[in-house]
Amino acid sequence: MTDRDEAIYALWDGLAGYSGSEADAALEHLLEALCTMLGAQNALWTVVVRLPTAASDDPLLGWRPRLVRLLHPVPEVLISVKEQFDALWSPMVDLSQVRAVSGDEPFRTQRLFEALPPEWFDGPHYRRHYLDVGHGDSMSVRCALNDDVRIHLFVFRSTQAARFDADHCTLLGLVMRGLKWFYRQQLLSHGLLVADAPLTPSERRVLLELLGGLAEKQIAQTLKQSPNTTHFHIKSIYSKFGVRNRSALTALWLGKLS
């Protein structure tokens, strides 16, 4: 077994050790580990969903981001990310954004300098959203959870670093291909995939404490809210997930319910 294999298995084992209440910490651990393995400067995680009523001429085929997580939320990068996602709802969609959602492969890895033509790198998008924020290169991985939900993950290298090569792309694919269970739990933690409606921020905080095993009164104390408020949120969570109690919710989390 190679050192690379050992590192991948250690990462998978580490992620499996996080409880349901530690979804955010688990995601941060994954992104940090990927940056270390790949010599990357930053990482961006997005959940992309297909709009049910997309326009026939939509260049993005109805795909839009639902959740976004930046590992290192550097102010200038955050501004760049917001500008890019705002542009997804305008006619000013960039070629890189179109290429990111094109195709129907259930799993795909790409290097930036392979995915886009040479002239793109002389254009305004690369200058504004890469060079201006200190990024010179990126790789991406896309994994479909079903026909309407995908995970998109990007890792970035600085302008001073060498470009990602084919071995880096292979490594990224090896790590991410074995984590479909992890993506499912991440989406469940936000009420996606199975909930009738996404969780509110307050409901998500209660959900994570529920998964951590706390009783209602303990959750209320931990979150500094009244027991009645906590009970209201728990009832709403059960309703959105289509379950009646904590044991059914836990079974859903463990993949024991269809």
VEXDREN-2710 file (C-alpha; in Angstrom, 1 decimal):
% VEXDREN-2710
k/r/px/py/pz
1/MET/0.0/0.0/0.0
2/THR/1.4/3.4/-1.0
3/ASP/1.6/6.5/1.2
4/ARG/-1.1/8.0/-0.9
5/ASP/-3.4/5.1/-0.3
6/GLU/-2.7/5.4/3.4
7/ALA/-3.6/9.1/3.4
8/ILE/-6.8/8.5/1.6
9/TYR/-7.9/5.7/3.9
10/ALA/-7.0/7.8/6.9
11/LEU/-9.1/10.7/5.6
12/TRP/-12.1/8.4/5.0
13/ASP/-11.8/6.8/8.4
14/GLY/-11.5/10.3/10.0
15/LEU/-14.7/11.5/8.3
16/ALA/-16.6/8.4/9.4
17/GLY/-15.6/9.2/13.0
18/TYR/-17.6/12.4/13.0
19/SER/-21.1/12.3/14.5
20/GLY/-24.2/13.6/12.8
21/SER/-24.0/16.7/15.0
22/GLU/-20.5/17.5/13.7
23/ALA/-21.5/17.9/10.0
24/ASP/-19.8/21.3/9.6
25/ALA/-16.6/20.2/11.3
26/ALA/-16.5/17.1/9.1
27/LEU/-16.8/19.2/6.0
28/GLU/-14.0/21.6/7.1
29/HIS/-11.8/18.5/7.9
30/LEU/-12.4/17.2/4.3
31/LEU/-11.5/20.6/2.7
32/GLU/-8.5/21.1/4.9
33/ALA/-7.2/17.6/4.1
34/LEU/-7.7/18.1/0.4
35/CYS/-5.8/21.4/0.4
36/THR/-2.9/19.6/2.3
37/MET/-2.9/16.6/-0.1
38/LEU/-3.0/18.7/-3.2
39/GLY/-0.9/21.7/-2.2
40/ALA/-4.0/23.9/-2.6
41/GLN/-4.6/27.4/-1.2
42/ASN/-8.3/27.3/-0.7
43/ALA/-11.4/25.1/-1.4
44/LEU/-15.0/25.8/-2.3
45/TRP/-17.8/23.4/-1.7
46/THR/-21.2/23.9/-3.4
47/VAL/-24.5/22.0/-3.5
48/VAL/-26.1/22.6/-6.9
49/VAL/-29.7/21.8/-7.7
50/ARG/-31.8/21.8/-10.9
51/LEU/-34.6/24.3/-11.0
52/PRO/-38.0/22.7/-11.7
53/THR/-39.0/25.4/-14.1
54/ALA/-35.8/26.4/-16.0
55/ALA/-36.2/28.5/-19.2
56/SER/-35.6/26.6/-22.4
57/ASP/-32.7/28.9/-23.3
58/ASP/-31.0/28.8/-19.9
59/PRO/-27.3/28.2/-20.6
60/LEU/-26.9/26.6/-17.2
61/LEU/-29.7/24.1/-18.0
62/GLY/-31.5/25.0/-14.7
63/TRP/-28.6/24.3/-12.4
64/ARG/-28.0/26.8/-9.6
65/PRO/-26.1/26.7/-6.3
66/ARG/-28.1/26.1/-3.1
67/LEU/-25.4/25.9/-0.5
68/VAL/-21.9/27.3/-0.6
69/ARG/-19.0/26.8/1.8
70/LEU/-15.5/28.4/1.4
71/LEU/-12.8/26.9/3.5
72/HIS/-10.9/30.1/4.1
73/PRO/-13.4/33.0/3.8
74/VAL/-10.9/35.6/2.8
75/PRO/-12.8/38.9/2.2
76/GLU/-11.7/39.4/-1.4
77/VAL/-12.5/35.8/-2.3
78/LEU/-15.9/36.0/-0.6
79/ILE/-16.7/39.1/-2.7
80/SER/-15.6/37.3/-5.8
81/VAL/-17.7/34.3/-5.0
82/LYS/-20.8/36.4/-4.4
83/GLU/-20.3/38.2/-7.7
84/GLN/-20.0/35.0/-9.6
85/PHE/-23.1/33.5/-8.0
86/ASP/-25.1/36.7/-8.6
87/ALA/-24.1/36.5/-12.2
88/LEU/-25.7/33.0/-12.5
89/TRP/-29.1/34.8/-12.5
90/SER/-28.2/37.3/-15.2
91/PRO/-27.5/37.1/-18.9
92/MET/-23.8/37.5/-18.1
93/VAL/-23.0/33.8/-17.6
94/ASP/-19.3/33.0/-18.1
95/LEU/-18.1/30.1/-20.2
96/SER/-16.4/28.5/-17.2
97/GLN/-19.8/28.4/-15.4
98/VAL/-21.5/26.8/-18.5
99/ARG/-18.7/24.2/-18.7
100/ALA/-19.1/23.4/-15.0
101/VAL/-22.7/22.2/-15.4
102/SER/-22.5/20.7/-18.9
103/GLY/-22.6/17.0/-19.5
104/ASP/-24.5/14.3/-17.6
105/GLU/-21.6/12.2/-16.2
106/PRO/-22.4/11.0/-12.6
107/PHE/-18.8/11.8/-11.6
108/ARG/-16.3/14.0/-13.2
109/THR/-13.0/15.7/-12.4
110/GLN/-11.5/18.5/-14.4
111/ARG/-8.4/20.8/-14.4
112/LEU/-9.0/24.4/-15.3
113/PHE/-6.4/24.6/-18.0
114/GLU/-7.9/21.5/-19.7
115/ALA/-11.5/22.5/-19.5
116/LEU/-11.2/26.0/-21.0
117/PRO/-9.7/27.4/-24.2
118/PRO/-6.4/29.4/-24.1
119/GLU/-8.2/32.7/-25.0
120/TRP/-10.4/32.4/-21.8
121/PHE/-7.3/33.0/-19.7
122/ASP/-6.8/36.4/-21.3
123/GLY/-10.4/37.4/-20.5
124/PRO/-12.0/39.4/-17.7
125/HIS/-13.4/36.4/-15.7
126/TYR/-10.0/34.8/-15.2
127/ARG/-8.5/38.1/-14.3
128/ARG/-11.2/39.2/-11.9
129/HIS/-12.0/35.9/-10.2
130/TYR/-8.6/34.2/-10.2
131/LEU/-5.6/36.6/-10.6
132/ASP/-7.2/39.5/-8.7
133/VAL/-7.8/37.2/-5.6
134/GLY/-4.5/35.4/-5.8
135/HIS/-5.6/32.2/-7.5
136/GLY/-3.7/31.0/-10.6
137/ASP/-5.2/27.5/-11.1
138/SER/-8.0/25.2/-9.9
139/MET/-9.4/21.7/-10.2
140/SER/-13.0/20.6/-9.8
141/VAL/-14.9/17.5/-9.0
142/ARG/-18.6/17.0/-9.6
143/CYS/-20.7/14.2/-8.1
144/ALA/-24.4/13.6/-8.8
145/LEU/-26.5/12.5/-5.9
146/ASN/-29.5/12.1/-8.1
147/ASP/-30.9/13.7/-11.3
148/ASP/-31.5/17.0/-9.6
149/VAL/-28.7/17.4/-7.0
150/ARG/-25.0/17.6/-7.4
151/ILE/-21.9/18.3/-5.3
152/HIS/-19.4/20.6/-6.9
153/LEU/-16.0/21.1/-5.2
154/PHE/-13.1/23.3/-6.3
155/VAL/-9.6/23.5/-5.0
156/PHE/-7.4/26.5/-5.9
157/ARG/-3.7/27.1/-6.1
158/SER/-2.0/30.5/-5.8
159/THR/-0.5/32.4/-8.6
160/GLN/3.0/31.6/-7.2
161/ALA/2.4/27.8/-7.3
162/ALA/2.8/25.4/-10.2
163/ARG/-0.3/24.2/-12.0
164/PHE/-2.1/21.1/-11.0
165/ASP/-1.1/18.1/-13.1
166/ALA/-2.8/14.8/-14.1
167/ASP/-1.7/13.0/-10.9
168/HIS/-3.3/15.7/-8.7
169/CYS/-6.5/15.3/-10.7
170/THR/-6.4/11.5/-10.2
171/LEU/-5.8/11.9/-6.5
172/LEU/-8.7/14.3/-6.2
173/GLY/-11.0/11.8/-8.0
174/LEU/-9.8/8.9/-5.8
175/VAL/-10.6/10.8/-2.6
176/MET/-13.9/12.1/-3.6
177/ARG/-15.4/9.1/-5.5
178/GLY/-15.6/7.0/-2.3
179/LEU/-17.5/9.7/-0.3
180/LYS/-21.1/9.5/-1.6
181/TRP/-22.3/8.6/1.9
182/PHE/-20.6/11.7/3.2
183/TYR/-22.3/14.0/0.6
184/ARG/-25.6/12.5/1.5
185/GLN/-25.2/13.2/5.2
186/GLN/-24.0/16.7/4.4
187/LEU/-27.2/17.4/2.4
188/LEU/-29.4/15.8/5.1
189/SER/-27.9/18.1/7.6
190/HIS/-29.4/21.0/5.7
191/GLY/-32.7/19.3/5.0
192/LEU/-32.0/18.6/1.4
193/LEU/-32.6/15.3/-0.5
194/VAL/-35.5/14.1/1.7
195/ALA/-37.0/17.0/3.5
196/ASP/-40.2/18.6/2.1
197/ALA/-38.5/22.0/2.5
198/PRO/-35.0/23.2/3.4
199/LEU/-34.4/23.7/7.1
200/THR/-34.3/27.2/8.5
201/PRO/-31.0/28.2/10.3
202/SER/-32.7/27.7/13.7
203/GLU/-34.1/24.3/12.7
204/ARG/-30.6/23.2/11.5
205/ARG/-29.1/24.1/14.9
206/VAL/-31.7/22.0/16.6
207/LEU/-31.3/19.2/14.2
208/LEU/-27.5/18.9/14.8
209/GLU/-28.1/18.8/18.6
210/LEU/-30.8/16.1/18.1
211/LEU/-28.3/14.0/16.2
212/GLY/-25.8/14.6/19.0
213/GLY/-28.2/12.8/21.4
214/LEU/-29.3/15.7/23.5
215/ALA/-32.8/15.7/25.1
216/GLU/-35.2/18.6/24.3
217/LYS/-34.5/20.4/27.5
218/GLN/-30.8/20.1/27.0
219/ILE/-31.1/21.4/23.5
220/ALA/-33.1/24.4/24.7
221/GLN/-30.4/25.2/27.3
222/THR/-27.6/24.7/24.9
223/LEU/-29.2/27.0/22.3
224/LYS/-30.5/29.4/24.9
225/GLN/-34.1/29.2/23.7
226/SER/-37.3/28.3/25.5
227/PRO/-38.4/24.6/25.7
228/ASN/-41.5/25.6/23.7
229/THR/-39.4/27.0/20.9
230/THR/-37.3/23.9/20.8
231/HIS/-40.3/21.6/20.8
232/PHE/-41.8/23.7/17.9
233/HIS/-38.6/23.3/15.9
234/ILE/-38.3/19.6/16.5
235/LYS/-41.9/19.0/15.4
236/SER/-41.2/21.0/12.2
237/ILE/-38.0/19.0/11.6
238/TYR/-39.8/15.7/11.9
239/SER/-42.5/16.9/9.6
240/LYS/-40.0/18.0/6.9
241/PHE/-38.2/14.7/7.1
242/GLY/-41.4/12.7/7.1
243/VAL/-40.6/10.9/10.4
244/ARG/-42.4/10.8/13.8
245/ASN/-39.6/10.4/16.3
246/ARG/-35.8/10.7/16.9
247/SER/-35.2/7.0/16.2
248/ALA/-36.7/7.3/12.8
249/LEU/-34.7/10.4/12.1
250/THR/-31.5/8.6/13.1
251/ALA/-32.3/5.6/11.0
252/LEU/-32.8/8.0/8.0
253/TRP/-29.4/9.4/8.8
254/LEU/-27.8/6.0/8.8
255/GLY/-29.4/5.1/5.4
256/LYS/-31.7/2.6/6.8
257/LEU/-34.8/4.2/5.3
258/SER/-35.5/4.5/1.7
END
